[in-house]
Structure formats: C-alpha cells, structure tokens
Amino acid sequence: MAVTASIVVAFGQAAQDDAILMAEIDARSTAEGGLNNGRTHFMPGDSVAYLIYKHKVLNTEHRPSAGSVSRVGSGQRQVEEMVTFLDVVDGNVQYPIHTLDSFEWLGNQLGPISAGGGQAIRAASQGVGVAIVRYTTKFDIWRLNSPAEINGRDSFSIAVLITGD
C-alpha cells in the first residue's frame, strides 16, 4: 500500500489575523435542512451542496477544477461541543460563533464563558475544566454541479478553491 502526503502553500497579501474561512460538505440530515440528504459520497453528475463559514470575510470567490458552482442561500444552526481548558482561560470551538447560547461546566467551575470573536471563547478564571458549549453559527450554502464524466472518466475528483476578502 502506497502512502502519500501533500502540502499547499498559499502566497499573497496577508488576511486579517483573525479572519476565518472554512468549507465543508453539507452533511446535515434532511430534517436539519441539509441539501445532500446526509450524504457525503456522490456519483458523477450529482449536484453537491457545501457550506461556507466565515468571520471577517465579506466576499468569497469559488473556482472549481471542473463543473460549475452557484450560491444557493444561507442558514444557521446550533452546535454543541465539549471544550477542554487545561490551566488556561482561552479556548476555541469548531465554527465561528454568531451567538453563544449556553454553557455547562462538567466538574470544576471556571465561571461564566464569553465569546471572544471568531471561534474564541474565554472562561472567567484560569484552571482545569471541561465545558459543554452551545452556540449558533451562520453559513452560506453553495452548490457544485458535477459533470457526468471528465475526459471519458466516470470516477474523478473535483477541487474547489475558495478565496475571500
């Protein structure tokens, strides 16, 4: 079995230090409003919805290696995550926070938690603790329209480069 690795180095003007731009396949269930019916594997010719999360990014450009992309809309969802504090006051969640809805300490109580911008959260006091954090995040919904084949192939990958300012 061959093992490979790759790296992409981006060159250009630096973005704001705390700017966030994230993309992921829309894996939400249909009940949660997902446009791919919970699927994360697709057939040639499928139309694939993906979500863009951003903080301090106004505009995005989407450049696919094949097929076409279009903006479908926007949405929001509540996320629940477990965040560990190891003798610190600062922590991070997975997605940019629109609103910090609630938190619950499991064991040691480090006081109120506040949102610090982007993915950052902050406990009132330093210590060792674990918190369940519930927050709302916002996203833009995009769709990649795949061709049925590329160069006669019916099995392929499509890359989408997403840049923001």
CORGI-V40085 format. One record per backbone hydrogen bond with DSSP energy under -1.0 kcal/mol. CO is the residue of the C=O (numbers start at 1). NH is the residue of the N-H. Records with the same first field share a line. If there is no record, write none. Layout:
CO->NH + NH
//
This chain:
16->19
20->55
22->53
24->51
25->27
28->38
29->34
30->33
36->39
43->46
46->146
48->144
49->26
50->142
51->24
52->140
53->22
55->20
59->165
61->163
63->161
68->145
70->143
73->141
75->139
77->137
79->135
81->133
83->131
85->129
89->123
91->121
99->136
102->134
104->132
110->125
112->124
114->122
117->120
118->97
119->93
120->116
121->91
122->114
127->87 + 88
129->85
130->106
131->83
132->104
133->81
134->101 + 102
135->79
136->98 + 99
137->77
139->75
140->52
141->72 + 73
142->50
143->70
144->48
145->68
147->45
150->153
153->150
159->65
161->63
163->61
//
